[in-house]
Every structure is written in C-alpha cells, then in structure tokens.
C-alpha cells in the first residue's frame, strides 16, 4: 500500500458551516488544527456571511492550502451547508463541527482508532460537555457519557448526542443521504435516518466536545422561539421521519405512543401559528399512528373542535382544559 492510500484511509474531513460568527469560528478552527490526529482536511462553508469570515479563513489557510478549504454559498441554512461540505470531502471519516463549538485535542485520534478496531460500527462518539459562557457552568450533554446501542428508536423523543459528538464513516454518510433542508431539527432527522439503517455505534468514554452556550444565536435559530417559519420546518422534519417509519413498518407501540403524542402537539403548535395545512397534516399523522393501537378519541374530539372554533381557539381551549385538570 502506498503512502497516499494510507493517508486516504486515515483522512478525516472536518465540515464546518458558519454564518457571521468569525470570532467563534477562529477558535473552532484552531481546535481542529491542534488535533493530535495527523491527517485532517478542513472544509469551511461560509453560508452567506457579511462579516470577516472569508478574511479569517484565507489568512489561516495561506500556510497550507491543502488543509483548509473555503467555500462560499448564499445563505441556505446549516443543512445545505453540510451537504456542500460533504460533496467536497475526500476523507474516509466525516466530522461535522458547529462553528461556535470546540473539539478536544484527542477527539479525532481516539474515535478513528475506535472505528478501526470496531469494523462493524458506522459511527463513534464521545462525551460532550456543555459550557455556559455567561455563568461558566459546565455539565455533560444529553446521553454522551453512556453507551447508546440503538439510535432508532432511542432518539425519537430526543437526540442522545450533539452534532459534534459523532465521527461518521464516509460510507455511512453516503448511505444516509443528503441532510434534509430544514432550518431546525435537521440533525435529529439525519441521525434517525442512520438509526433506521441499523448503523451501529461505538462509545469512546472520553471528553470529546465542548458545546458553548453564548449570547448569539445557535445555528438552528431556535433561540428566537417557534416562529412560523421554524415551526413549519419542525413539522417537516417530523413528517419526514414518520413517512420513513411507516414505509419500513417501524410502528411498534412501545415507541410510537410517545411519538404520536408529539405529533399531536405539533398539530396544535402549527394551528396556533395559522399554519393550517401543516396542522391538518400533522393531525392526520397522529391519527394514523394511534388508529391501529388505541382508540383516537382525543384526536377526534380535537378535530371536531377545530371545525367549530377554528385552530387557534381550539388549541387555546384544549390547553386551558388540560391545566384545569
């Protein structure tokens, strides 16, 4: 095996979407360049920034242009930016990194080794710590300090890791397919698709990532709350997962019951924001989920109320009724 083939088998492509946060991006890039793993390429996708992002990346890449690529695209959201990065990636392993977060120096080295030692695993992940940049508080994030055996259905209620925690095999990323064009929950939807493919995990019980909670927006935009636009994408991501579950016959009531309640809540959320077409579709999905397992009286009652009161008033009335119980 020649040296180029050896490097190819070790190469990690680090894909960093970013938008108007060059100061945080500087720290993210430095943490990647400080990795103990030898073979890395960095792909920065500038998602329409109007600040000094380009100048920063170009200045860091002048010493070795083979390490850092800069790609500009009109603002399209983090999912499309990750797809752009993946299309340019040459590595056997893929690391997605949010531009305001940090990787520990041994993250890539340890997780590449774990995947090489576990050829049946498609993704390795390590412990994430979440740091509040205002208070300084640091605590473990989600389930990253434990072994997660099944991405699906375990991630249906909530993701067990952040976007930065996993290191993926490139072959798995290709099998998952492109990231869905959602401005929120795109990472949850992506990971559940991996779970539905049966992708196996390997846990590296070392701190790998620092997620930083800061004053600026996260890439999902969820700090602004459920605006109509984000609510629509929130629904679309859940719709995508339900349609895939249904097509694959993944409808065991042990996990579908909770998911049906979530879809019912999404229907009310959409109706409250005058997204009537989405609300009706979400309600029909919730009804599909429960129809073969449980009498959907609650959904039928709510549907009747929407016809009498309209969606916003029906939501207000039912929420008030719940609080009074």
C-alpha positions in Angstrom: 0.0 0.0 0.0 1.5 3.4 -1.0 1.7 6.4 1.3 -1.2 8.2 -0.5 -3.5 5.2 0.1 -2.5 5.0 3.7 -3.3 8.7 4.2 -6.6 8.3 2.5 -7.6 5.6 4.9 -6.8 7.9 7.9 -8.1 11.1 6.5 -10.8 13.0 8.4 -12.8 15.7 6.7 -14.0 18.3 9.2 -17.0 20.1 7.8 -17.8 23.5 9.4 -20.8 25.5 8.3 -20.7 29.1 9.5 -22.7 32.3 9.3 -21.5 35.7 10.7 -19.5 34.4 13.7 -15.9 34.8 12.7 -14.6 35.3 16.2 -16.0 32.0 17.5 -15.0 30.4 14.2 -11.4 31.3 14.8 -11.4 29.3 18.0 -13.1 26.4 16.3 -10.5 26.3 13.5 -7.7 26.4 16.0 -9.1 23.5 17.9 -9.2 21.4 14.7 -5.7 22.4 13.6 -4.5 21.4 17.1 -5.8 17.8 16.8 -3.4 15.0 17.7 -4.7 13.1 14.6 -2.3 13.6 11.7 -4.5 13.5 8.6 -7.2 16.2 8.5 -8.8 18.4 5.9 -11.0 21.3 7.0 -13.9 22.5 4.8 -15.4 25.8 5.9 -18.7 26.6 4.2 -19.5 30.3 4.5 -23.3 30.4 4.5 -23.6 33.9 3.2 -21.6 35.7 5.9 -21.2 39.5 5.7 -18.5 39.8 8.4 -14.8 38.9 8.3 -15.3 35.2 7.9 -13.6 34.9 4.5 -10.6 37.0 5.5 -10.1 34.8 8.6 -10.2 31.5 6.8 -8.0 32.7 3.9 -5.4 34.1 6.4 -5.3 30.7 8.2 -5.1 28.7 5.0 -2.2 30.6 3.5 0.4 28.5 5.2 -1.1 25.2 3.9 -3.9 25.5 1.4 -4.3 21.7 1.3 -5.6 21.7 4.9 -8.3 24.4 4.8 -10.8 24.9 2.0 -13.1 28.0 1.9 -16.4 27.7 0.1 -18.9 30.5 -0.1 -22.6 30.0 -0.8 -25.7 32.2 -0.5 -27.4 31.8 2.9 -29.2 28.4 2.7 -29.1 27.1 6.3 -26.8 24.7 8.0 -28.2 21.5 6.4 -27.5 22.6 2.9 -24.1 23.9 4.0 -23.2 20.4 5.4 -24.3 18.9 2.1 -22.0 21.3 0.2 -19.1 20.3 2.6 -19.8 16.6 2.1 -19.7 17.0 -1.6 -16.2 18.4 -1.4 -14.9 16.0 1.3 -12.2 13.4 0.5 -11.9 11.7 3.8 -12.8 8.2 4.9 -14.3 9.8 8.1 -16.6 12.8 8.4 -16.6 15.2 11.4 -19.4 17.8 11.4 -18.5 20.8 13.6 -20.7 23.7 14.5 -18.6 26.9 14.2 -19.2 28.0 17.8 -18.1 24.8 19.4 -14.8 23.1 20.2 -13.2 19.6 19.8 -10.9 18.3 22.4 -7.3 17.7 21.0 -7.6 13.9 21.0 -11.2 13.7 19.7 -10.4 12.5 16.2 -7.5 10.3 17.1 -9.5 8.3 19.6 -12.6 8.0 17.5 -10.7 7.0 14.3 -9.0 4.3 16.4 -12.3 3.1 17.8 -13.8 2.8 14.3 -10.7 0.9 13.0 -11.0 -1.5 16.0 -14.7 -2.0 15.5 -15.3 -2.5 11.8 -19.0 -3.3 12.3 -19.6 0.2 13.8 -20.5 3.1 11.5 -20.2 5.9 14.0 -18.1 6.7 17.0 -19.0 9.3 19.6 -17.6 10.7 22.8 -18.6 12.8 25.8 -19.9 16.3 25.2 -19.7 19.0 27.9 -22.0 22.0 27.7 -20.5 25.2 28.9 -22.5 28.3 29.7 -20.3 31.2 28.5 -22.0 33.6 30.9 -22.0 31.7 34.2 -19.1 29.3 33.5 -21.3 26.3 34.4 -20.2 23.1 32.7 -22.2 19.9 32.6 -22.5 16.7 30.5 -24.7 17.0 27.4 -27.6 14.5 26.9 -26.5 10.8 26.9 -23.0 11.2 25.6 -21.5 9.8 28.7 -23.3 6.5 28.2 -23.4 3.7 25.7 -26.2 4.2 23.1 -27.0 0.9 21.4 -29.8 1.9 19.1 -30.1 5.3 17.5 -33.5 4.3 16.4 -35.9 4.4 18.2 -33.9 5.8 21.2 -33.6 9.3 19.5 -37.3 9.6 18.7 -38.1 11.6 21.9 -34.8 13.5 21.9 -31.3 13.1 20.4 -28.7 11.4 22.6 -25.8 13.5 21.3 -25.0 16.8 19.7 -23.9 17.3 16.1 -20.2 17.5 17.0 -20.0 14.3 19.2 -20.1 11.7 16.4 -17.4 10.8 13.9 -19.0 9.1 10.9 -17.6 6.7 8.3 -18.0 8.3 4.9 -19.7 5.2 3.6 -22.4 5.7 6.3 -22.9 9.3 5.4 -23.4 8.3 1.7 -25.9 5.6 2.8 -27.9 8.1 5.0 -28.1 10.5 2.0 -28.2 14.3 2.0 -29.2 16.3 5.0 -32.8 17.4 4.9 -33.4 21.1 4.0 -34.8 22.1 7.4 -33.7 25.1 9.5 -34.2 23.2 12.7 -34.3 19.5 13.8 -32.3 18.6 10.7 -29.7 16.9 12.9 -32.3 14.9 14.7 -33.8 13.8 11.4 -30.4 12.9 9.9 -29.5 10.8 12.9 -32.7 8.9 13.0 -32.3 8.0 9.3 -29.0 6.5 10.3 -30.7 4.6 13.1 -33.3 3.2 10.7 -30.5 1.9 8.6 -29.2 -0.1 11.6 -26.0 1.9 11.9 -24.0 0.5 14.9 -22.3 2.8 17.4 -19.1 2.7 19.4 -18.7 4.8 22.5 -15.4 6.4 23.4 -15.7 7.4 27.1 -13.5 10.4 26.9 -14.5 14.1 26.8 -14.6 14.9 23.1 -16.5 18.2 22.6 -17.3 21.4 24.3 -20.6 22.9 23.3 -20.7 26.6 24.1 -23.9 28.4 25.1 -23.4 32.1 24.3 -25.3 35.3 23.7 -25.6 34.8 19.9 -28.0 32.6 18.1 -27.3 28.9 17.6 -27.3 27.7 14.0 -30.8 26.3 14.3 -32.2 29.7 15.2 -34.3 28.2 18.0 -33.3 31.0 20.4 -35.9 33.1 18.6 -38.6 30.6 19.6 -41.2 28.8 17.4 -41.7 31.4 14.7 -44.0 30.3 11.9 -41.0 29.5 9.6 -39.2 27.4 12.3 -42.5 25.7 13.3 -43.1 24.7 9.6 -39.6 23.1 9.4 -40.1 21.5 12.8 -43.2 19.8 11.4 -41.5 18.9 8.1 -38.6 17.1 9.9 -41.1 15.0 11.9 -43.1 14.4 8.8 -40.0 13.0 7.1 -39.3 10.6 9.9 -42.9 9.4 10.2 -43.2 8.7 6.5 -39.9 6.7 6.6 -41.1 4.8 9.7 -44.4 4.0 8.0 -42.8 2.8 4.8 -40.4 0.5 6.8 -43.1 -0.8 9.1 -41.5 0.7 12.2 -44.7 1.2 14.2 -44.2 -0.7 17.4 -46.4 0.9 20.1 -43.6 0.9 22.6 -42.1 3.9 20.9 -45.0 5.0 18.6 -47.2 6.1 21.5 -44.9 8.9 22.6 -44.2 9.9 19.0 -48.0 10.1 18.3 -48.4 12.5 21.3 -45.6 14.6 20.0 -47.1 14.8 16.5 -50.5 15.8 18.1 -48.7 18.5 19.9 -47.0 19.7 16.7 -50.5 19.8 15.1 -51.6 22.2 17.8 -48.4 24.2 17.6 -48.9 24.7 13.8 -52.6 25.6 14.2 -51.8 28.2 16.8 -49.5 29.9 14.3 -52.0 29.8 11.5 -50.1 27.0 9.6 -53.4 25.3 8.9 -52.3 23.0 6.1 -49.4 21.7 8.2 -51.7 21.4 11.3 -54.2 19.3 9.4 -51.5 17.0 8.1 -49.8 16.6 11.5 -53.2 15.8 13.0 -53.8 13.2 10.3 -50.4 11.6 11.0 -51.1 11.5 14.7 -54.4 9.8 13.9 -52.6 7.2 11.7 -50.2 6.4 14.5 -52.8 5.6 17.1 -55.5 4.2 14.9 -54.3 0.6 14.9 -53.3 0.6 18.6 -55.6 2.8 20.5 -59.0 4.5 20.1 -58.1 8.0 18.9 -60.9 9.7 20.8 -58.8 12.7 21.9 -57.7 13.4 18.4 -61.2 13.1 17.0 -62.6 15.4 19.7 -59.9 18.0 18.9 -60.5 17.7 15.2 -64.2 18.4 15.8 -63.3 21.5 17.9 -61.2 22.9 15.1 -64.2 22.9 12.8 -66.3 24.7 15.3 -63.8 27.1 16.9 -61.0 27.3 14.4 -57.5 26.2 15.0 -56.1 28.9 17.4 -59.2 28.9 19.6 -59.3 25.1 19.7 -55.7 25.0 20.8 -56.3 27.6 23.5 -59.4 25.8 24.7 -57.8 22.4 25.0 -54.6 23.8 26.7 -56.8 25.6 29.2 -58.7 22.3 29.8 -55.5 20.4 30.4 -54.3 22.9 33.0 -57.6 22.8 34.9 -57.4 19.0 35.4 
